Amino acid sequence: MQIRDLPYADPGVPDVRSGTRFLVWLGRQQLGGQVKSLLWGLLHHLGIAGLPLGIGIAVQAVVDRDGGRLALAGVLLVALGAAISLGDVMLHRTAITNWITAAARVQQLLSRKTAELGSVLTRRVAAGEVVAVSTGDVEKIGWFVEALSRFAAAAVVLVVICVGLVVYQPALGILVAVGLPVIALAVLPLLPRATRRADVQREKAGKATELASDTVAGLRVLRGIGGEELFLGRYRAASQEVRAAAVHSARMWALIAAVQVVLPGLLMIGVVAYGTRLALDGRIGVGELVTVYSAVALTHHALRNFEEIAMAYSFSRPSAKRAARVLALSRTSTTTDGDGERKATGDLYDPLTGLRAPAGLLTAVVCGDPDVAGRLADRLGGHPAEPDADHTSVLLGGVPLDELPLTDARTVVLVQDKDPVLLSGTLRELLDVPASGAVPAEAALAAARCEDVLDALSQASVDTDGDPMRTRITERGRSLSGGQRQRLALARSLVADPEVLVLDEPTSAVDAHTEAAVATGIRELRRTRTTVVLASSPLLLDRADRVVLVHEGQAVAVGTHRALLAAEPRYRAVVTRETEEELATASRGAGELEALEGESA
């Protein structure tokens, strides 16, 4: 796989049982690239390992005044230099390719999971953790995949050096063969503590990122209540905790790096001291001593890969664990039966709450708790926030949504949450969504009462000749008001024209007059479609065909808005915001009035 071939046609099905298993799976998927990197790494490291031999031959040739051997040594050094250069360039190229392609694979897997779960993702995983996984964690996972092949090449070369020195000069070779494994494995006792410190740093960094994202998301509210300094202080404290944890972790890694420098230095001192004595005794030649010394000196380059792979694994393991946790989330709580021909149409029914939305009608749902309403909206869209104990699924025409393929489920049911996101681009691009084609953009904009939005976009356009459809909308629609963003998102949902449209508080940010007009527009435009609106606004509820009151997780009352307002105290408490004391007073007053009327009769 080359960078130019990205993205993957199919990133595969990851092993998400643990972070380590996910890393192993990712490495297997990159097997071809790993082998290429390993081979080029062997060429590079073996070229470096061969330099001492050429230098030793050259030194011995000078001592023996042998011009032929000196010329041979020169040719050998030139060939080794070319091999080192070629191997280094290609090793870097293939290693970076492994890094980028592995990171791209993880990004695709995360994007696919995000598209599958939709808004439910941030209900199951903190927003800061999602940000950390999709940015820094992806980079560290790619780092481990990239470092793996270079580590394998370095390990093979160290084995070759040890065996070669034992054969070339047994007296010194045995000393090197014993010392190098000790140096390579000396950091192992330090790794668990370094890993724990790295995990603490990651955890604190994730919390700080989550706090920052929450603060940015609520910045307008914070400014309104004067809470900027409070949250700034909290973030300052969190960032200082991250800094302290990073310093604490860096100290351990500094100790590991020091060990990787001190121990090879001690080995080199031992080789020089022992080799000098052997040379003075005439048991080895000067060229042989130079060869062994140079070989030991150059092993430091290969040993650095042991330190790097330890760091890469320690940093990438918690990252892979977080990525695996996100990728392990599933859309459904049931298994599919593989029947791709099942068609879902008809009434929308939730067995868990008893809520039924008849086909072709505008059904309003009233919940006392906005969070309950949000979870119910997700559930109606086939995205339960938490898997149900009895694995019940919402039914559309008797067909469980969980048993529909994801593309079919998304086609028949569309959920617009209470805080929809507008992507940057022109208004025409915003409304260019997969749709039935039955609802033109103009009709959707009119039903959502976007006339003032179109006027604002027309005035803001500079080079579009006043065409609002060609005017660019900034990221997340930040140049628009909350009500304007809400109505544009509603228009986008209306253009899609799904079989079932679920709207969670679609008019919470608009004034009463506009809200009534929007409610009428929704009802008229979707006259033959099923629409479910979760709201508590009397203006919107009064225009619904039927209203369902959900209390404590169950549908307890069904009727029109006016009928429920007159007969159902719990409904009246939610819609009119009356307190329990006011309701009790009203009930006593009604009872006294009835008693007086009875006495008069």
Backbone hydrogen bonds, N-H to C=O, Kabsch-Sander energy under -0.5 kcal/mol:
donor,donor_aa,acceptor,acceptor_aa,energy
5,D,2,Q,-1.3
6,L,3,I,-1.5
16,V,14,P,-0.9
22,F,18,S,-1.9
23,L,19,G,-2.1
24,V,20,T,-2.5
25,W,21,R,-2.6
26,L,22,F,-2.4
27,G,23,L,-2.4
28,R,24,V,-2.2
29,Q,25,W,-1.9
30,Q,26,L,-1.0
31,L,28,R,-1.5
34,Q,30,Q,-2.6
35,V,31,L,-2.4
36,K,32,G,-2.0
37,S,33,G,-2.4
38,L,34,Q,-2.5
39,L,35,V,-2.5
40,W,36,K,-2.3
41,G,37,S,-2.3
42,L,38,L,-2.4
43,L,39,L,-2.1
44,H,40,W,-2.2
45,H,41,G,-3.0
46,L,42,L,-2.8
47,G,43,L,-1.7
48,I,44,H,-1.8
49,A,45,H,-2.9
50,G,46,L,-1.8
51,L,47,G,-0.7
51,L,48,I,-1.0
54,G,50,G,-1.8
55,I,51,L,-2.9
56,G,52,P,-3.0
57,I,53,L,-2.3
58,A,54,G,-2.2
59,V,55,I,-2.8
60,Q,56,G,-2.5
61,A,57,I,-2.2
62,V,58,A,-2.0
63,V,59,V,-2.3
64,D,60,Q,-2.5
65,R,61,A,-0.6
65,R,62,V,-0.6
66,D,61,A,-2.8
67,G,65,R,-0.7
70,L,66,D,-1.6
71,A,67,G,-2.3
72,L,68,G,-2.2
73,A,69,R,-2.4
74,G,70,L,-2.0
75,V,71,A,-2.3
76,L,72,L,-2.5
77,L,73,A,-2.5
78,V,74,G,-2.1
79,A,75,V,-2.4
80,L,76,L,-2.5
81,G,77,L,-2.4
82,A,78,V,-2.2
83,A,79,A,-2.3
84,I,80,L,-2.6
85,S,81,G,-2.4
86,L,82,A,-2.7
87,G,83,A,-2.8
88,D,84,I,-2.6
89,V,85,S,-2.3
90,M,86,L,-2.5
91,L,87,G,-2.5
92,H,88,D,-2.3
93,R,89,V,-2.1
94,T,90,M,-2.8
95,A,91,L,-2.6
96,I,92,H,-2.4
97,T,93,R,-1.9
98,N,94,T,-2.3
99,W,95,A,-2.3
100,I,96,I,-2.9
101,T,97,T,-2.8
102,A,98,N,-2.2
103,A,99,W,-2.4
104,A,100,I,-2.6
105,R,101,T,-2.1
106,V,102,A,-2.2
107,Q,103,A,-2.6
108,Q,104,A,-2.5
109,L,105,R,-2.4
110,L,106,V,-2.7
111,S,107,Q,-2.6
112,R,108,Q,-2.8
113,K,109,L,-2.2
114,T,110,L,-2.6
115,A,111,S,-2.6
116,E,112,R,-1.8
117,L,113,K,-2.6
118,G,114,T,-2.8
120,V,117,L,-1.4
121,L,118,G,-1.6
123,R,120,V,-1.0
124,R,120,V,-1.5
124,R,121,L,-0.6
125,V,121,L,-2.4
130,V,126,A,-2.0
131,V,127,A,-2.2
132,A,128,G,-2.4
133,V,129,E,-2.6
134,S,130,V,-2.2
135,T,131,V,-0.9
137,D,132,A,-2.7
138,V,133,V,-0.8
139,E,135,T,-1.5
140,K,136,G,-1.9
141,I,137,D,-2.4
142,G,138,V,-2.2
143,W,139,E,-1.8
144,F,140,K,-1.8
145,V,141,I,-1.9
146,E,142,G,-2.3
147,A,143,W,-2.5
148,L,144,F,-1.5
149,S,145,V,-0.7
150,R,146,E,-0.8
151,F,147,A,-2.3
152,A,148,L,-2.2
153,A,149,S,-2.3
154,A,150,R,-2.2
155,A,151,F,-2.6
156,V,152,A,-2.2
157,V,153,A,-2.2
158,L,154,A,-2.2
159,V,155,A,-1.9
160,V,156,V,-2.3
161,I,157,V,-2.7
162,C,158,L,-2.5
163,V,159,V,-2.5
164,G,160,V,-2.9
165,L,161,I,-2.7
166,V,162,C,-2.0
167,V,163,V,-2.0
168,Y,164,G,-3.0
169,Q,165,L,-3.0
173,G,169,Q,-3.4
174,I,170,P,-2.3
175,L,171,A,-0.7
176,V,172,L,-2.1
177,A,173,G,-2.9
178,V,174,I,-1.9
179,G,175,L,-2.1
180,L,176,V,-2.8
182,V,178,V,-1.0
183,I,179,G,-2.2
184,A,180,L,-2.8
185,L,181,P,-2.2
186,A,182,V,-0.8
186,A,183,I,-0.6
188,L,185,L,-1.3
190,L,187,V,-1.1
191,L,187,V,-1.1
191,L,188,L,-0.8
194,A,190,L,-2.1
195,T,191,L,-3.1
196,R,192,P,-2.4
197,R,193,R,-2.2
198,A,194,A,-2.1
199,D,195,T,-2.5
200,V,196,R,-2.3
201,Q,197,R,-2.2
202,R,198,A,-2.5
203,E,199,D,-2.7
204,K,200,V,-2.4
205,A,201,Q,-2.4
206,G,202,R,-2.6
207,K,203,E,-2.0
208,A,204,K,-2.3
209,T,205,A,-2.4
210,E,206,G,-2.4
211,L,207,K,-2.6
212,A,208,A,-2.4
213,S,209,T,-2.6
214,D,210,E,-2.4
215,T,211,L,-2.2
216,V,212,A,-2.5
217,A,213,S,-2.3
218,G,214,D,-1.8
219,L,216,V,-1.3
222,L,218,G,-2.7
223,R,219,L,-2.5
224,G,220,R,-1.7
225,I,221,V,-1.8
226,G,222,L,-0.8
227,G,222,L,-2.7
228,E,222,L,-0.5
231,F,227,G,-2.1
232,L,228,E,-2.6
233,G,229,E,-2.4
234,R,230,L,-1.8
235,Y,231,F,-2.7
236,R,232,L,-2.5
237,A,233,G,-2.3
238,A,234,R,-2.3
239,S,235,Y,-2.9
240,Q,236,R,-2.0
241,E,237,A,-1.8
242,V,238,A,-2.0
243,R,239,S,-2.5
244,A,240,Q,-2.7
245,A,241,E,-2.4
246,A,242,V,-2.5
247,V,243,R,-2.5
248,H,244,A,-2.5
249,S,245,A,-2.3
250,A,246,A,-2.8
251,R,247,V,-2.0
252,M,248,H,-1.0
253,W,249,S,-1.9
254,A,250,A,-2.5
255,L,251,R,-1.9
256,I,252,M,-2.2
257,A,253,W,-2.5
258,A,254,A,-2.4
259,V,255,L,-2.4
260,Q,256,I,-2.0
261,V,257,A,-0.8
261,V,258,A,-0.8
262,V,258,A,-3.2
263,L,259,V,-2.0
265,G,261,V,-1.5
266,L,262,V,-2.5
267,L,263,L,-2.5
268,M,264,P,-2.5
269,I,265,G,-2.3
270,G,266,L,-2.3
271,V,267,L,-2.5
272,V,268,M,-2.7
273,A,269,I,-2.7
274,Y,270,G,-2.6
275,G,271,V,-2.9
276,T,272,V,-2.5
277,R,273,A,-1.6
278,L,274,Y,-2.0
279,A,275,G,-2.5
280,L,276,T,-2.6
281,D,277,R,-1.7
282,G,279,A,-1.1
283,R,278,L,-2.4
284,I,278,L,-0.8
289,L,285,G,-2.0
290,V,286,V,-2.4
291,T,287,G,-2.3
292,V,288,E,-2.5
293,Y,289,L,-2.7
294,S,290,V,-2.8
295,A,291,T,-2.4
296,V,292,V,-2.4
297,A,293,Y,-2.4
298,L,294,S,-2.3
299,T,295,A,-0.9
300,H,297,A,-0.9
301,H,298,L,-1.0
302,A,298,L,-0.7
303,L,299,T,-2.7
304,R,300,H,-1.3
305,N,302,A,-1.3
306,F,302,A,-0.5
306,F,303,L,-1.0
307,E,303,L,-1.3
308,E,304,R,-2.2
309,I,305,N,-2.5
310,A,306,F,-1.7
311,M,307,E,-2.2
312,A,308,E,-3.3
313,Y,309,I,-2.5
314,S,310,A,-2.2
315,F,311,M,-2.4
316,S,312,A,-2.5
317,R,313,Y,-2.5
319,S,315,F,-0.8
320,A,316,S,-3.5
321,K,317,R,-2.4
322,R,318,P,-2.2
323,A,319,S,-2.4
324,A,320,A,-2.8
325,R,321,K,-2.0
326,V,322,R,-2.0
327,L,323,A,-2.7
328,A,324,A,-1.5
329,L,326,V,-1.2
340,G,338,G,-1.3
342,R,339,D,-0.9
345,T,343,K,-0.6
348,L,357,A,-2.4
349,Y,347,D,-0.6
349,Y,395,L,-3.1
350,D,355,L,-2.9
354,G,350,D,-2.6
355,L,350,D,-0.6
357,A,348,L,-3.2
361,L,358,P,-1.5
363,T,361,L,-0.8
363,T,531,T,-3.2
364,A,362,L,-0.5
364,A,546,R,-2.6
365,V,533,V,-3.1
366,V,548,V,-2.8
367,C,365,V,-0.5
368,G,550,V,-0.7
373,A,369,D,-2.0
374,G,370,P,-2.3
375,R,371,D,-2.3
376,L,372,V,-2.4
377,A,373,A,-2.3
378,D,374,G,-2.0
379,R,375,R,-2.3
380,L,376,L,-2.6
381,G,377,A,-1.2
382,G,379,R,-2.0
383,H,378,D,-2.9
391,H,388,D,-1.0
395,L,349,Y,-3.3
396,L,399,V,-2.4
397,G,347,D,-3.0
397,G,395,L,-0.5
399,V,396,L,-1.4
401,L,394,V,-2.9
403,E,400,P,-1.1
404,L,401,L,-1.4
409,A,405,P,-2.8
410,R,406,L,-2.5
411,T,407,T,-1.3
412,V,408,D,-2.2
413,V,409,A,-1.9
414,L,500,V,-2.4
416,Q,414,L,-0.5
416,Q,502,V,-3.0
417,D,415,V,-0.6
423,L,421,V,-0.5
425,G,473,I,-1.8
427,L,468,P,-0.5
427,L,471,T,-1.3
428,R,469,M,-2.3
430,L,426,T,-2.2
431,L,427,L,-1.8
432,D,429,E,-0.7
433,V,431,L,-1.7
436,S,496,A,-1.0
444,A,440,P,-2.0
445,L,441,A,-2.6
446,A,442,E,-2.1
447,A,443,A,-2.5
448,A,444,A,-2.0
449,R,446,A,-1.3
450,C,445,L,-2.2
454,L,450,C,-2.6
455,D,451,E,-2.2
456,A,452,D,-2.3
457,L,453,V,-2.5
458,S,454,L,-2.5
459,Q,455,D,-2.2
460,A,456,A,-1.7
461,S,457,L,-1.1
467,D,464,T,-1.6
470,R,467,D,-1.3
471,T,468,P,-1.0
473,I,425,G,-3.9
476,R,422,L,-1.3
477,G,474,T,-2.6
478,R,475,E,-1.4
480,L,477,G,-1.9
485,R,481,S,-2.5
486,Q,482,G,-2.2
487,R,483,G,-2.1
488,L,484,Q,-2.2
489,A,485,R,-2.3
490,L,486,Q,-1.9
491,A,487,R,-2.4
492,R,488,L,-2.2
493,S,489,A,-2.0
494,L,490,L,-2.4
495,V,491,A,-2.3
496,A,492,R,-1.5
497,D,493,S,-1.0
499,E,411,T,-0.6
500,V,412,V,-2.8
501,L,530,T,-2.2
502,V,414,L,-3.1
502,V,500,V,-0.5
503,L,501,L,-0.5
503,L,532,V,-3.1
504,D,416,Q,-2.3
505,E,503,L,-0.7
505,E,534,L,-2.9
508,S,505,E,-1.0
510,V,507,T,-1.2
515,E,511,D,-2.5
516,A,512,A,-2.2
517,A,513,H,-1.9
518,V,514,T,-2.9
519,A,515,E,-2.4
520,T,516,A,-1.9
521,G,517,A,-2.4
522,I,518,V,-2.6
523,R,519,A,-2.0
524,E,520,T,-2.4
525,L,521,G,-2.5
526,R,522,I,-2.1
527,R,524,E,-1.0
529,R,526,R,-0.9
530,T,499,E,-1.7
531,T,361,L,-2.3
531,T,529,R,-0.5
532,V,501,L,-3.0
533,V,363,T,-2.7
534,L,503,L,-3.2
534,L,532,V,-0.5
535,A,365,V,-1.8
535,A,533,V,-0.8
541,L,537,S,-2.7
542,D,538,P,-2.2
543,R,540,L,-1.1
544,A,541,L,-1.3
545,D,362,L,-1.8
546,R,362,L,-1.5
547,V,559,G,-3.4
548,V,364,A,-2.9
549,L,557,A,-2.8
550,V,366,V,-2.8
550,V,548,V,-0.6
551,H,549,L,-0.6
551,H,554,Q,-2.9
554,Q,551,H,-1.1
555,A,353,T,-3.1
556,V,549,L,-2.5
556,V,554,Q,-0.8
557,A,549,L,-1.1
559,G,547,V,-2.1
564,L,560,T,-2.5
565,L,561,H,-2.3
566,A,562,R,-1.5
567,A,563,A,-1.9
568,E,564,L,-2.6
572,R,568,E,-2.2
573,A,569,P,-2.4
574,V,570,R,-1.3
575,V,571,Y,-2.5
576,T,572,R,-2.5
577,R,573,A,-0.5
578,E,572,R,-0.6
583,L,579,T,-2.3
584,A,580,E,-2.5
585,T,581,E,-2.4
586,A,582,E,-2.5
587,S,583,L,-2.4
588,R,584,A,-2.5
589,G,585,T,-2.5
590,A,586,A,-2.3
591,G,587,S,-2.1
592,E,588,R,-2.6
593,L,589,G,-2.2
594,E,590,A,-2.1
595,A,591,G,-2.2
596,L,592,E,-2.4
597,E,593,L,-2.4
598,G,594,E,-2.0
599,E,595,A,-2.3
600,S,596,L,-2.4
601,A,597,E,-1.8
